[in-house]
């Protein structure tokens, strides 16, 4: 019976494996195949004078990236990957690969990222690429486990909506019968409505869509967002939860993904130290202004250069807190004694923003005023505002970008490397 390559050990007597031909070396009387599956690489050694005609005929038909079935005897050999080799009694080409290949899976010939994405099915066979998605899977698993263990309910919200979450023009319009509709920017409005339903703690891991015309290494037009909302909580409670989640995820990846981290040549990840520093917005812009010599006015957003400068000074994960109310969404709760500042925060990695959150406005009339202050029409948000008329509890929450988390965790150069089939302004296929 076929077993994963990882389970073939020097102590095994025989093995049956199914995998792709990673490399072929023909030394005349001896041919070496490296055969690869999702779990590892195995050396198959073919002494041509000692194997049958069936094996010899099959190996002549095997090309790189052909799928092959190999059965034979396992021998210990120090120089082979994993300290063992397989000498075949049977060798079958299950599915032959065409030549030349669109890209070099062995990575001896570098390929540009766009070339890799064009042939993503083949690119994902590369051990380093596969390792990224093994880590991604572990990250999302760890996040779900963390939230389930704390009593959160997993919800699914619509991705086709009638109104923008935050207004603006960064929306993908779609044809929805006779109505105007959009792809959702965020589950924000719906997870808040569930607070009005009495669910108290909810989370969602799902796609979000932003029609931003950017060409950067850290933006996508379709991304995966991890969202939570908690009743009877303020911004401090959900910040504490977020930093605990980040620490737990790093630890889980170190524990469960050692082979993948080895493939990526980054070893065990340094686990962020909690609690993360809380840096007021006013202090953040002062630090950036002092470092760059470029003044940042109070109420301006923190741009890429300023963000990088502050990140270099902070050195690890940190929060920026106490943002000007005018530059945060209408649902962010202002301080009662200083309404020009709100109970909002961003979780920052030294490279970039990972998450935004806040305590939310739960008073209907205040929410209406803040919607109007943003130049939006409350009539377009009636479905969202209705629950606030009937006993909405105080609540808080955040959204965390999965791809940005994985990108910073694994030190990837481009966020598209953290997505199997990324969508940006130029890429709609595959």
N, C-alpha and C positions, 0 to 999 in steps of 0.2 A: 504494500500500500504506500502511496506517495506520502512523503513527509516534508515539512519545511526544511530548507537547507540548514537553518540555524540548529535544527535538532540532530543533524548528522555529526557525530562525534568520533574521535579516534578510537573509541571503545566499540563503536558500532561494527558489526560483522558485515552486514549488507545494507543497502539502502536503495530506494527508488525515489528519484527527484524529477521535478518538472520545472523547467525554467528557461530563461533566455540566454543565448550564447553571448557572453559579455566580451570575450576576447578569444582569438585562435592563434596558437603558435605551432607551426609545422616545422619540426626539426628533422625531417626525413623519416627515420624509423620510429619516431616518437611524435605524437601530436598532443598538445595540451589545450584543453578547453577550460575557460572560466565560465561557469554556468551560474546565473543569478536569478533569485526570486526576491520577493518583498522582504525576506528575513535575512538574506546574506548572500555570500558568494562561495562556491565550491569549485575546487580544481578537479577536472576530469582528465585522467591521464590514459592515453590510448597507445600502448606498445603494439605497433602494427603487425608484428610477427606472432603475437600471442592472442590476438582477438580473431573472431570469426568473420566470414565474408559479409554477413549482414551488417556488422558494426562498421567495417571498412567502407561499404557502399553508402551507408547513412552519413558518415562523417564527411565524405566527399561532397555530399549535397547540403551540408550545413553551412550557412552564412552567418555573419554577425547579426544578432538580434532575432535569429530564428528561434522558435520555441521548440525545445527538445525534451524528450523523455529518456532518462538514463537509469538503468538498473545495473547493479554490480557490487563488487566487494570494496569495503572501506579499509584503507590502510593509513596508519599514522605516518606523517612525513613533516618534518619540522619546518621546512621552507615554504610549504603550501599555506594558503589562507586558512586560518583556523586550525592549522596543524594536522590536516588530514586530506586525503585524496580519494577519489572514486575511480576504480578501474572497471570499465563497463563489460558486462556480459551481453547487454542489449542497449542499443542506441537508436532512437527513432526521431526523425524530424517531423514533429506534429504540425507545424505551420512554418513554412519557409519565408524568410524576409527578403524583400527586394534589395538590390544594391544599385547605386550608392545610397546610403542613409541620408535623410534630410539634415541630420546633425550627429555629432560624435557623442554617443552615450558614455563612452569611456572618459571623455573630457580631455583627451590629448590635444584636440583641436578646439579652441575656444569658440563659442558662438554668442552673438549679440542676443540680448534679452528678447527682442522682437522675433528673431529667428526661432528662438526656443519656444515662445508662446505660439507661433504659427504651427509648430509641431509639438504641442503640449503633451499629447499622448506619449510621444517618444521621450521628450524631455523629462517627464515624470518617472521614467524608468531609471534615470540617473540616481544613484544612491543618495547623493547630497540633496537632490530635489525631493525624493521620496521622504527623506528624513524631516524636511520642513513640514510636510503634511502629516507625518506621524506625530510630530510635536503639536501641530494645530489640533488634531483630533484629541490628544491628551489634554490640551488647554481647555477646550470646550467641555470635555467630560468632567474635568476637575471643577470648572465653574458651576456646572449643573449640580454636581454632588455637593459642593459647598453651599449653594443656595437651598437645595432640597433639605439639607441637614439643619438648616435654620428656619424651616417652616414656610418657605416660599412656595407659591403656586405658579406653575408654568402656564402662561397664557399665549394665545395666538391672536394677533390683531390684524385688521385689514391692510393690505398693501395697495389697494385701489381706493382712493378717498376723494371726497368732494371739495375739501379745503386744505390749504397749506397749514402745516403745523405752526410755522413761525412767520407766515407771510412771505413776501419777497417773490422773486422771479425764478429762483433756482429750482424749478419744478419740471418734471417730464409730463406734459399733457398726453392723454390717451383718448382714443375714441371709445366711449362707453355708451353704446346705443345712442339715444337722443340727448344725453346729458354731458356736461363738462366734468371731467375727472382727471386725476393726477396719480402718479406713483408716489407713495408716501415717503416723506423725508425722515419720519421718525414715528415710533409708536406712542409718543409723548401724550397726546390727548386721550388716547384710549386707555393707557395704563392709569392715568389720573381718574378717568371715569370709573375704573374698577375700585379705586379707593372709595368712591361714593357708593359702590355696591357692597362695601363691607369686607372685601377680600383681605385687607390689611397688608399683605406682603405678596407682591407678584414679580415675576421676571419673564423676559422673553429674549430668545436668541434668534435673530432673523435678519432678513435683508432690509436695507434702507437705500434710498435713491436720491442723488443730488445732481442736478443738471448744471454743475459748475464747469465752466470752460477753462480748465486748468491743464497744465502739462508739467506736473511736479512728480517727485519721487514718493510723495506721501499722501496723495489724493486718489480716490477712486470714485467713479460715478455710481457704482453698485458696491456696497460694502456690507459687512456683517456687524450688527450692533448688539451688544449685550446690555439690556435695559432692566432696571429694577425700580420699584416704587414701594414705599413703606408708609403706612398710616401711623399717626401719633409719634412722629419722628421729626427732628429738625435736621439741618444740614450737617451738624456735627455727628449725629448718629450714622448717617449714610456715608460720610467720609471715613469714619472708623471701620465700617463694614467694607468699604472699597479697599482700603489699605490691607486689611486682613485677607481679603480675597486675593490680592496681588501676591502677597507673601505665600499663601497656600498654593497658588498655581505654580509659582517658581519651584517650591519644594516638591510638588507632585511631578513636575516635568523632570526634575533631577532624579527622582526615585524611579519613574516608569520609562524614561526615554534615554537611558544611558547609551545604548547602541546608536540611536539617532544623533545624539549630541557628539558622539565620537566620529560619526560620519561627517558631521559639520565642522569637526576639528575645533570645537569650542569647550569641550569638557564640561564638568559640572558648572551650572550657572551660579554666579554670585547672587544670593538671595537678598532682596532689598530689606533694609532694617526699618522696622516700624517702632514708634509712630513716625510717619512722614512729616517733615517740617510744614508748617502753615505760614505761607508768605503773603501778607496783604498786598493787594494790587498796587497801592500807592508806593510800597517799598519796592515792588518788582520793577515798576517803570523808573524809579530812582536809580536802582542798580544798573538797569540797562542804559539809561542816559549817561551815568557816570562812566561806564565802561566804553561806550561807543563815542561819547562826545556829541551825540545827536539827541537833543531834548525831545521827550515824549510828553505831550500834553495830557493832563488828567482827563479821562474820557475817551482817549484814543485806544484802539485795539493794540495788543502786543504783537507786532509783526515777527516775521521769521528771524531776522537778524537779532532783534531784541530778545526773542525767545531763546535763541541759541546762546546768547551772551549770559543770560540769567542761568540757563541750564548748566553752562560750564562752571559757574560760580557755586551752584547748589550741589552738583556732582552726583546726585541720585534722585530717586522719585521725590516729588514734593507737591504740595497744593498751593495754588494761588487762590486766595480767598478775598471776600469783601470787595466785589466788583462794583463799578458804577452801575446804577440801575438802568441808565439809558442805553447801555450797550449789551445788556443781557435780555433774554426773551421776556415777554409780558407775564409769563407765569412764575418768574422768580420773585420771591417774597422780599420786599424792602424791609430794612430795619425800622422798627416803630419810632425810635428816637432820632433816626437819620435816614429818611426815605430816599435820599440821593444815593445811598449804598444798599446793596441787596445781599441776601444770604446765599450767594452763588459761589461756586468753586470750579476750578479746573484741576484735574490731576495731570501733572507734567512728568515726563521722562526728560532727562537732559537733552534728548534729540527733538522732542515734539510733545504736543498735547495728546493725551490718551483718552481723557474722559471729561465731560462737563456734567454738572449737577447743581442742585439747589434745594433749599426748602421752597415749597410751592405756595403760591397764593391760594387760600382755600375759601376766602370771602367773595361771594358772587359780585357784589358791587365794586369792590376794589379791582377784581379781575377785569370787569367790563371797562373800568377807567383806564387800566393799563393797556388793554387791547386798543382802545381809542388813541392812547398816547403814542402807540406805534404806527398810527396811520391806518389801522385796519378797521373793518366794519364788524361789530359784534354780531350783526344779523347772520354773517357767514359762519358763525361759531355756535349757533343755538344748540345743536346737538351736544356740543361739548359743555356749554354753560349750564344746561338744564340740571345736571346732577349737583351743581353748586347751589341750587335753590333749596335743596332738601337735606340739609344736614351733612355737608362734606366735612370729613375730619381733617385736621392738620396733617400734612404729609410731605415727604421729601423723596428724592430719587436721583438717579444718574444714568447716563448712557456711556458705555465703554466700547471703543472701536476694537474689534477682534484682530483685524489685520495690523493695526498699529501696535497692539500689544505684542503680537507675534514678531513683527518686524523689529521692534526694539529689543525684545527678549533674545532673538537670534542674531542680532546685528546685521540684518539684511540691508542691502543697498537701496532696494526699490520695493515699495509696498506691493507691486504687482507680483513679486516673488512669493507672497504669502497667500495668493489666491490661485486656485487651479485654472480658472478661465476668467481673467480680469476683464472688466468693462471700464474703458476710459473714452474720451471723446473721439479717439481714432480707432478703437477696437470693438467690433461687434461680433466677430467670429474668431476662433471657433467658439 
